[in-house]
Amino acid sequence: MMELDGFDLRLLAALQADGRLTNQQLGERIGLSPSQCSRRRAALEAAGLIQGYRAELSAEALGLRVLAFIQVTLSAHSGDNSRRFRELLARVGEIQEAYAMTGDADYLLKAIVPDLEGLSRLINDTLLAHDSVARVRSSIVLERLKVSNRLPLPAAR
């Protein structure tokens, strides 16, 4: 793992807040020249600490108004069944995140759809229709209390 100093941590924090910052803007924020920022950014990217940059889209503006968490229990616990379910997940755009879990359910999915009809289609026509799935339980989000993709970075030294 790459050894991070205070400049690296401040650079990462600034990019988490706004990935569109130029090296000039980064330098002004963290106290380095643009060329030093460029070199450090490239090193952080090469080390895999910065995995990419993306635009953050508005789900609401795109008509995606229903956010749901879906617990899935597989019909059988085998490598083949798990593989087929994971292949299904890769094809379904409405599923934003998927986690293999301990506890009652095998998987927890985060899905976003336009409306309740879209959620019904996702559950009934996609998930329950797949032969790897035995049971599905869903919870609809009423209100988002906190949304963050930022990782908790140690304080800059």
N, C-alpha and C positions, 0 to 999 in steps of 0.2 A: 504494500500500500504506500502511496505517495505521502511524504511528510508535508503537512500543511502549515504554513506560517500565517501570521495575522493578515498579511496582504491577500493571501489566497482565500482565507475565510471571508474577508470583506468583499472580495471579488465575487465569490460564490453567492453571498447574501444579496449583493446588488443584482446579480443576474437572475436569482430566484424571484426578486421583486419585479424586474423588468428585463426580459431576455433580449430586448431590442436595443439595449444600450450599445453605443459605439465604443471603441477603445478610448476615444477622446473623452467621452462622458464618464466611462469607468475610471479613467485616470483622475479626473477631477473629483470623483466621489471617494476614491480610496487613497489618493496621494501618490500616484505613480505616473510615469509618462505613458502616452498611448502605445509606444513600442514595447514597453515593459508589460503593459496589460495584454497586448497581443500575444507575446511570448508565454505569459502565464496562462492565458485562456487556452492557447493551443496545447500546453502541457497538461492542463486539467482535462481537456477533451481527450487527449491521447491516453491518459491514465484511466479514462472511463468515469471520472467524477462528474463530468458534464456529458450526458448521454444524448442530448439533442435540444432543439429549439422548436417551438410550435406556437401557433395562434390559438388563443383561447376563445372559443365560439360561444355565443349565447344560445343555450338550449331553448329558452322561452321565445326568443325572437325567431327561432327556426321552427316553432310550433311543437316542440317536445316539452310537454307540460307535466307529464306523470313520471315520477321517479319511484322505482320500487326495488325492494330487496327480496330476492327469491331464494328460498332454501330448497335444494334438490337432494333427494335420496335416490341412489341408483338401484336398479332392479337386481343386480348381482355385483358382487365385489370381485372383479377379475381384471387383469391387465387389459384384456381385449375390450371389455365393457367401458372401462375408464378411458381408453384410447378413443373409442368411438364417440363418447360424450365430449371429450376435449376437441375432437374434430368438429362436432356440432357447434361448440362454443366459438370456434374460430370463424365460422361462416355467418354468425348472427350479429349484425351490426348494432342491434338494440342493446346487446349485452356489453356494457362498458368495462366491467371488471368481473373477475371470477376467482374464487379462492377455494382450495381444498381445505376442509375443516375437520376438527375433532368435534365430538358431541353427536347430537341426534341426526343432523343432516350431513351429507357427504360434501356438499358444495354450497357456497353462498355467492349469489350473483347480484350484481348491481345493474339494473336495466333502466333505460329511459325510452319512453314511447310518447306519441302525441296525446293519447287519451285512454280511457278505460277499455274501449274496444280494442285498441292496439295491445294493451296488456293482456286481455283475454286471448287474443290471437297468439301472442307470444307463448303464453302458458299452455293453452289447449292445442294449438295447431303445430307448435314447434317443439316445446319441451315434452309435454305429456305424450305427444305422438311419436316421440323417439323411443325405440325399444330398449334403450339403456336406462330410461328413467322410470322409477316406480312411483315416486311421490313428490309433489311440489307444494310448498307453502309460500304465500307471498305477503308482504307488508308494504303498504303504500306510504310514501313520505308525505306528511302533512305540511311540514315546514323545515327548511334547512336552517339549523342553528349555527353551524360553522362549516365552511368549505375552505380547504387549503390543500395545496399540493406541495407546500414548502416543507422542507425537512428541517428539523431543529439542529442548527449548526452550533458548535461550541463557540463561546465568546472569543472574539479575536484577541490575540495576545498582544 
